[in-house]
Amino acid sequence: MTVNGTYFQNDAEKPLVYGPVEITNVKRQRLRGEELKEGILCEPVMIGFCGTDNELMHMGSEGRLTPKFPEGTNRLINGHEGIVWVPDENRFAIVLIRGGDSWDPTRYTEDETYFEYGCDKADGLFADKQYFNPDMLLKIPDGYVKDGKLDLEFAKKMVFPDPYACMLFQLERMEDLGSAHNFRVAMKKYKCDEQTAREKAKEEVFDRTVIFGLGTTGMFIGDLICRNHKNAKVLFVARSSEDSPKVKFAMKQANQWAAYLQNTYSSEEELAQAIIEKMGGRATLFIGVSGANVEHRIAFEHKVLGCNGVYNSFSLGPQITFDTMPFGFENHLIMGSINFRQDHMEKAIELLAQSHYNEIVELIDRDEFAADPIGAYKNKIYSKSAPMKTAVIWNPKYVQV
């Protein structure tokens, strides 16, 4: 079947193209032990643009996309954040992006396979029609469809379940690892049994949390920490002005003990000292989401991360280095994993439906995007003046504008 859509290819001049593209119905499985199923034909309705899309475009311009292409093709239809219409079932759905031959997508191992719609080995949402595994079409909450059309403000929120689900997984991992890392200290400190100590250590890992970077992932994880750990202290560190809409919105979401520090310092040493002073001590948890190499230097070289602290590396690209002597003696734990499960995605949909994250989504006209997708990426969607999140109404007949 030929449809119109955008796709990435290995081409120095045109790594992203809009036009006719062939789609096929490939049998896929959601998890190990489940049967391979043919996809069900869906019509994408609202699609969000993710930083991963921008990175894939750069990879295409450098000729590095081949491992990402679906088998038997030389291109990848992108798009992994959004909502679709399922004609055969007369309903809207959120696409669960990650599947494959694995027991648990958050613990993918070397003898297992995986795919990600719009990202890796499987075509995504930026097309007029697309096939998706029927088990991976998640329901939306009741009350947001009227006369067969989606409420626009709800639809805007539904470009976020993928990254928000990923942050739910990050929260789970930090709780698990913080508890396991420090429960023996808590047993001695509180003279309590192991289970009680694990619960205390799980809470205390968030005592002084630094979130370095303030894109949507930084905003989401700060929100979730504050929702789930009432005694947590959270400090966002970024370059944006404290009066910027982005910072104001982030602080509004993290509506308890949360603070902001604008990085206007002339040296890394000064910035590190300011973070420690603002937090009232070295961090128990450092989350790097800025995408910049400075993250690890602030945490390790300049000692923002305290003894027995946890370092969560969530940025794609930066390399982490550390001096093994203080690293060992200060008992640091470095973690990194970019994933989520279906239950994370379902919880994200539920929480986002009740949120105000639609306020940070701006729309680009489909015709404008289709006319020059590379220009739209460079000059609007990912420019320095870009909104926090850009989305496109791909099929206006299904949206109540």
Solvent accessible surface area in square Angstrom, and as a share of the most:
residue,aa,sasa,rsa
1,M,94,0.42
2,T,86,0.50
3,V,14,0.08
4,N,62,0.32
5,G,0,0.00
6,T,0,0.00
7,Y,37,0.14
8,F,0,0.00
9,Q,44,0.20
10,N,56,0.29
11,D,52,0.27
12,A,78,0.61
13,E,143,0.64
14,K,129,0.55
15,P,8,0.05
16,L,5,0.02
17,V,33,0.19
18,Y,62,0.24
19,G,10,0.09
20,P,99,0.63
21,V,10,0.06
22,E,91,0.41
23,I,2,0.01
24,T,90,0.52
25,N,57,0.29
26,V,72,0.41
27,K,114,0.48
28,R,39,0.14
29,Q,28,0.13
30,R,54,0.20
31,L,52,0.26
32,R,59,0.22
33,G,72,0.69
34,E,55,0.25
35,E,121,0.54
36,L,104,0.52
37,K,60,0.25
38,E,100,0.45
39,G,13,0.12
40,I,26,0.13
41,L,48,0.24
42,C,0,0.00
43,E,25,0.11
44,P,0,0.00
45,V,0,0.00
46,M,0,0.00
47,I,0,0.00
48,G,1,0.01
49,F,5,0.02
50,C,26,0.16
51,G,49,0.47
52,T,43,0.25
53,D,0,0.00
54,N,34,0.17
55,E,84,0.38
56,L,4,0.02
57,M,4,0.02
58,H,83,0.37
59,M,28,0.13
60,G,0,0.00
61,S,38,0.25
62,E,110,0.49
63,G,44,0.42
64,R,116,0.42
65,L,0,0.00
66,T,88,0.51
67,P,97,0.61
68,K,54,0.23
69,F,20,0.09
70,P,11,0.07
71,E,176,0.79
72,G,84,0.80
73,T,52,0.30
74,N,116,0.59
75,R,24,0.09
76,L,0,0.00
77,I,0,0.00
78,N,0,0.00
79,G,0,0.00
80,H,9,0.04
81,E,3,0.01
82,G,6,0.06
83,I,0,0.00
84,V,0,0.00
85,W,34,0.12
86,V,0,0.00
87,P,57,0.36
88,D,118,0.61
89,E,74,0.33
90,N,116,0.60
91,R,56,0.20
92,F,7,0.03
93,A,0,0.00
94,I,2,0.01
95,V,3,0.02
96,L,6,0.03
97,I,4,0.02
98,R,21,0.08
99,G,2,0.02
100,G,5,0.05
101,D,42,0.22
102,S,4,0.03
103,W,170,0.60
104,D,40,0.21
105,P,13,0.08
106,T,7,0.04
107,R,110,0.40
108,Y,85,0.32
109,T,58,0.34
110,E,168,0.75
111,D,102,0.53
112,E,12,0.05
113,T,85,0.49
114,Y,52,0.20
115,F,11,0.05
116,E,38,0.17
117,Y,5,0.02
118,G,0,0.00
119,C,14,0.09
120,D,7,0.04
121,K,84,0.36
122,A,0,0.00
123,D,19,0.10
124,G,0,0.00
125,L,0,0.00
126,F,0,0.00
127,A,0,0.00
128,D,45,0.23
129,K,73,0.31
130,Q,5,0.02
131,Y,43,0.16
132,F,1,0.00
133,N,3,0.01
134,P,44,0.28
135,D,44,0.23
136,M,0,0.00
137,L,8,0.04
138,L,9,0.04
139,K,160,0.68
140,I,25,0.13
141,P,44,0.28
142,D,141,0.73
143,G,78,0.75
144,Y,49,0.19
145,V,66,0.38
146,K,143,0.60
147,D,130,0.67
148,G,40,0.39
149,K,72,0.30
150,L,0,0.00
151,D,61,0.32
152,L,27,0.13
153,E,71,0.32
154,F,2,0.01
155,A,0,0.00
156,K,28,0.12
157,K,23,0.10
158,M,0,0.00
159,V,0,0.00
160,F,0,0.00
161,P,2,0.01
162,D,19,0.10
163,P,15,0.10
164,Y,1,0.00
165,A,0,0.00
166,C,10,0.06
167,M,2,0.01
168,L,21,0.10
169,F,0,0.00
170,Q,1,0.01
171,L,11,0.05
172,E,46,0.21
173,R,49,0.18
174,M,0,0.00
175,E,28,0.13
176,D,72,0.37
177,L,39,0.20
178,G,0,0.00
179,S,13,0.08
180,A,54,0.42
181,H,44,0.20
182,N,27,0.14
183,F,10,0.04
184,R,165,0.60
185,V,82,0.47
186,A,3,0.02
187,M,59,0.26
188,K,165,0.70
189,K,127,0.54
190,Y,80,0.30
191,K,180,0.76
192,C,32,0.19
193,D,86,0.45
194,E,76,0.34
195,Q,114,0.51
196,T,52,0.30
197,A,0,0.00
198,R,71,0.26
199,E,86,0.39
200,K,72,0.30
201,A,2,0.02
202,K,58,0.24
203,E,74,0.33
204,E,48,0.22
205,V,4,0.02
206,F,0,0.00
207,D,50,0.26
208,R,75,0.27
209,T,0,0.00
210,V,0,0.00
211,I,0,0.00
212,F,11,0.05
213,G,6,0.06
214,L,8,0.04
215,G,34,0.33
216,T,25,0.15
217,T,32,0.19
218,G,0,0.00
219,M,1,0.00
220,F,0,0.00
221,I,1,0.00
222,G,0,0.00
223,D,2,0.01
224,L,1,0.00
225,I,0,0.00
226,C,4,0.02
227,R,100,0.36
228,N,76,0.39
229,H,4,0.02
230,K,145,0.61
231,N,130,0.67
232,A,2,0.02
233,K,79,0.33
234,V,0,0.00
235,L,0,0.00
236,F,1,0.00
237,V,1,0.01
238,A,15,0.12
239,R,176,0.64
240,S,29,0.19
241,S,53,0.35
242,E,105,0.47
243,D,108,0.56
244,S,25,0.16
245,P,112,0.70
246,K,57,0.24
247,V,1,0.01
248,K,119,0.50
249,F,17,0.07
250,A,1,0.01
251,M,55,0.25
252,K,117,0.49
253,Q,26,0.11
254,A,3,0.02
255,N,127,0.65
256,Q,61,0.27
257,W,101,0.35
258,A,19,0.15
259,A,17,0.13
260,Y,10,0.04
261,L,21,0.10
262,Q,59,0.26
263,N,18,0.09
264,T,98,0.57
265,Y,81,0.31
266,S,109,0.70
267,S,41,0.27
268,E,48,0.22
269,E,106,0.48
270,E,83,0.37
271,L,3,0.02
272,A,3,0.02
273,Q,94,0.42
274,A,16,0.12
275,I,1,0.00
276,I,36,0.18
277,E,119,0.53
278,K,92,0.39
279,M,6,0.03
280,G,67,0.64
281,G,21,0.20
282,R,64,0.24
283,A,1,0.01
284,T,29,0.17
285,L,0,0.00
286,F,0,0.00
287,I,2,0.01
288,G,0,0.00
289,V,20,0.11
290,S,48,0.31
291,G,44,0.42
292,A,41,0.32
293,N,76,0.39
294,V,28,0.16
295,E,5,0.02
296,H,13,0.06
297,R,72,0.26
298,I,0,0.00
299,A,0,0.00
300,F,21,0.09
301,E,102,0.46
302,H,38,0.17
303,K,89,0.38
304,V,0,0.00
305,L,0,0.00
306,G,6,0.06
307,C,78,0.47
308,N,51,0.26
309,G,1,0.01
310,V,0,0.00
311,Y,1,0.01
312,N,1,0.00
313,S,26,0.17
314,F,23,0.09
315,S,19,0.12
316,L,130,0.65
317,G,74,0.71
318,P,30,0.19
319,Q,140,0.62
320,I,55,0.28
321,T,80,0.46
322,F,74,0.31
323,D,94,0.48
324,T,102,0.59
325,M,128,0.57
326,P,44,0.27
327,F,50,0.21
328,G,50,0.48
329,F,171,0.71
330,E,25,0.11
331,N,69,0.35
332,H,18,0.08
333,L,47,0.24
334,I,54,0.28
335,M,8,0.04
336,G,50,0.48
337,S,26,0.17
338,I,78,0.39
339,N,19,0.10
340,F,14,0.06
341,R,56,0.21
342,Q,49,0.22
343,D,73,0.38
344,H,11,0.05
345,M,3,0.01
346,E,81,0.36
347,K,87,0.37
348,A,0,0.00
349,I,6,0.03
350,E,94,0.42
351,L,32,0.16
352,L,0,0.00
353,A,4,0.03
354,Q,144,0.64
355,S,8,0.05
356,H,95,0.42
357,Y,0,0.00
358,N,22,0.11
359,E,100,0.45
360,I,18,0.09
361,V,6,0.04
362,E,101,0.45
363,L,63,0.32
364,I,3,0.02
365,D,85,0.44
366,R,49,0.18
367,D,109,0.57
368,E,85,0.38
369,F,0,0.00
370,A,18,0.14
371,A,89,0.69
372,D,76,0.40
373,P,12,0.08
374,I,31,0.16
375,G,12,0.12
376,A,9,0.07
377,Y,0,0.00
378,K,123,0.52
379,N,116,0.60
380,K,82,0.35
381,I,9,0.05
382,Y,59,0.22
383,S,29,0.19
384,K,217,0.92
385,S,104,0.67
386,A,30,0.24
387,P,37,0.23
388,M,49,0.22
389,K,13,0.06
390,T,6,0.03
391,A,0,0.00
392,V,0,0.00
393,I,26,0.13
394,W,5,0.02
395,N,28,0.14
396,P,85,0.54
397,K,121,0.51
398,Y,25,0.09
399,V,3,0.02
400,Q,90,0.40
401,V,131,0.75
